[in-house]
Amino acid sequence: MKISIENVRPDRFEIWRRLRSLVYEDLDAEFDQLEMKTYYEADDKECFLAIVDEVEVCGMIEVSLRNVVDGCSTSPVGYIEGIVVLPARRGRGIARALLAKGEEWCRSKGCAEVATDAELDNVSAQRFHESMGFQETYRVVEYRKDL
């Protein structure tokens, strides 16, 4: 099995959208399309796709730069916004390859740290991040308010 990691291209937006739906379950379609366009055009965001044997797109990682991240002491901080591999392809090193590419991108943008998050009830995501070398820093419920 050959794994390649490539920047997302417009002709792969539909599979990217399907992969995103596994990570961001509650996004409405209009917001999803807007965010994908932003990732594709922005210098401080990137999406990479995992392709197996040059034909099957089976995973993705979205990375960005953040000025401040709880638990980090440098800036900018590379941030893994989302990472997913299709269930049938898990356990074969694809997520590790995606993460390596994401970390490479973060280093190229001047980052000394990379961070990520997982929902409080998503124990499998927490275990995955820990297995990839991430250390838990905080547990928090975030809030927002319109002004």
C-alpha positions in Angstrom: 0.0 0.0 0.0 1.4 3.4 -1.1 0.3 6.4 0.9 0.8 9.9 -0.6 -0.2 13.2 1.0 -1.2 16.0 -1.2 -2.6 19.5 -1.0 -6.4 19.6 -1.6 -7.4 20.6 -5.1 -10.7 21.9 -6.4 -11.5 18.7 -8.2 -11.4 16.9 -4.8 -13.7 19.3 -2.9 -16.5 16.8 -2.9 -14.5 14.0 -1.2 -13.0 16.6 1.1 -16.5 17.7 2.1 -17.5 14.0 2.8 -14.4 13.6 4.9 -15.1 16.8 6.8 -18.6 15.5 7.6 -17.0 12.8 9.6 -15.3 15.4 11.8 -17.7 18.3 11.8 -21.0 16.5 12.0 -23.3 19.6 12.6 -22.0 22.0 9.9 -24.6 23.3 7.5 -23.7 23.0 3.8 -23.3 26.8 3.2 -20.9 27.3 6.1 -19.0 24.2 5.1 -18.5 25.4 1.6 -17.4 28.9 2.8 -14.9 27.4 5.2 -13.5 25.1 2.5 -13.0 28.0 0.2 -11.2 29.9 3.0 -8.9 26.9 3.6 -8.1 26.6 -0.1 -7.3 30.4 -0.5 -5.7 31.3 2.9 -2.0 31.4 3.6 -2.5 30.6 7.3 -4.6 27.4 6.6 -4.1 24.3 4.7 -5.8 21.0 3.9 -4.0 17.8 2.9 -5.6 14.6 1.6 -4.3 11.1 2.0 -4.4 9.1 -1.2 -3.8 5.3 -1.2 -2.3 3.6 -4.2 -2.7 6.9 -6.2 -6.5 6.5 -6.5 -8.3 6.4 -3.2 -8.7 9.5 -1.2 -9.2 8.1 2.3 -8.2 10.8 4.9 -7.6 14.5 5.5 -6.0 16.9 7.9 -6.8 20.6 8.2 -4.2 22.8 9.8 -4.1 26.5 10.7 -2.0 29.0 12.5 -3.3 30.5 15.8 -1.7 33.3 17.7 -2.6 32.0 21.1 -3.4 28.4 22.3 -4.0 27.4 25.9 -1.1 25.4 27.2 1.3 26.7 24.5 4.0 29.3 25.2 5.0 30.3 21.6 3.3 32.1 18.7 2.2 31.3 16.2 1.0 27.8 17.1 0.2 25.2 14.5 -3.2 23.9 15.1 -4.7 20.6 13.9 -8.3 21.7 13.3 -9.4 18.3 12.1 -8.0 14.9 11.1 -9.9 11.9 9.9 -9.3 8.6 8.1 -12.1 6.5 6.6 -13.0 3.7 9.1 -12.0 0.9 6.7 -8.5 2.4 6.3 -7.7 3.1 9.9 -4.8 1.4 11.7 -2.5 1.5 8.6 -0.4 4.6 9.3 -2.4 7.0 7.3 -3.3 9.3 10.2 0.4 9.3 11.2 1.4 10.3 7.6 -1.2 13.1 7.6 0.0 14.3 11.0 3.6 14.3 9.8 2.7 16.4 6.8 0.6 18.8 9.0 3.6 19.2 11.4 5.9 19.8 8.4 3.6 22.6 7.2 3.5 24.1 10.7 7.3 24.1 11.0 7.5 25.8 7.6 5.3 28.6 8.9 7.6 29.2 11.9 5.8 27.2 14.5 7.7 25.6 17.5 4.5 23.9 18.8 1.5 22.2 17.4 -1.8 21.8 19.3 -5.2 20.2 18.8 -8.4 19.4 20.6 -11.0 16.8 21.1 -14.6 16.9 22.4 -14.9 15.9 26.1 -16.9 12.8 25.2 -14.8 11.7 22.2 -12.5 9.3 24.1 -11.3 7.6 20.9 -10.0 11.0 19.6 -8.4 11.7 22.9 -6.6 8.3 22.8 -5.5 9.0 19.2 -4.0 12.3 20.0 -2.2 10.8 23.0 -0.8 8.0 20.8 0.5 10.6 18.4 2.5 12.3 21.2 0.1 15.1 22.2 -0.1 15.9 25.9 -3.4 17.0 27.5 -3.3 20.6 28.8 -6.8 21.6 29.8 -10.4 20.4 30.0 -12.9 23.1 29.4 -16.3 24.0 28.1 -16.2 27.0 25.8 -18.9 29.7 25.6 -19.8 32.6 23.3 -22.2 35.5 23.2 -23.3 37.8 20.4 -22.5 41.5 21.0 
